[in-house]
Amino acid sequence: MSGARARWSFPQLLVTLGLLLIAVVFFFPMIWMVMNSFKTNQAIFRTPFALPESIDFDRWIKAWEVGHIGQYALNSAIVTGVSVAAILVIAASAAFAFSRYRFPGRSLALGLFALGLLLPLQSYFIAQSTMFRQVGILDTRWALIIPYIAMGLPLAVYLLKVYLDALPEELFEAAHIDGASDLRVFGSLAMPLLRPGLATVAIFSALACWNEFLLALLYIQDDRLKTIPTGLLAFSSRYVTDYSLLFSALSIITIPMVVIYVVFNRQIVEGITAGSVK
């Protein structure tokens, strides 16, 4: 037994060291950004990797006020909240139908969702822009909410369908035998069981919507409706970038998202792996 423990300890040590190295590599840019948010522009260029002389949050406050971060954060929260709520409701309903029923066109519909996973945004951007211009929703929040929902649905449907496929068929048969309607089975049985999967979809979708840049840049010109990714462009002009305020604004935005991911990390892992084992 001791020999087995000794034999396995070295590979485990290598794996642990490798994971720590990867974590340091990925976290170093964020740590460097937060450190430089407390420096002046001169100090950033003079000693970019040195520790700040003092921790002064005045720059963060200035970045919040000068960059209108509060307004941009509100816009991002509205767009993200509506998009994620719609994705959860539509994806859960679609996944339940695909998992529990056999109907004409089922394979075709699943294929269309799979196509949504494969097609890049650039492949249908021109057609989408034309349609939005014709219906008059450009430069409105709907110009972001609608494509965000469409882009988030394929992955959400497949994740939730796989999770539902792994659930015992007897659960749903027993509910039908007791006289429960399809709507009752979906609301009272499927939705509670889908909770880990819904949490995973919600976090992935929220991060994607919150950080999306291209559509927010092209569809929203009104400064009052801009989201955080495009709002950060206010710290850069054609010739000058205020890196101190830019790093401060990025720190304000990035740290809460990292904290949310860390807090809900267990739900994410459970949601991804729950449907993999019957």
LINTARA-V727802 format. One record per helix or strand of 2 or more residues. SS is the DSSP state (h for helix, s for strand). FROM is the first residue (numbers start at 1). TO is the last residue. If there is no record, write none. Layout:
# LINTARA-V727802
[[SS/FROM/TO] [SS/FROM/TO]]
This chain:
# LINTARA-V727802
[[h/2/36] [h/41/46] [h/58/66] [h/69/100] [h/106/118] [h/121/135] [h/142/165] [h/169/177] [h/182/193] [h/195/211] [h/214/219] [h/223/225] [h/228/235] [h/243/263] [h/265/276]]
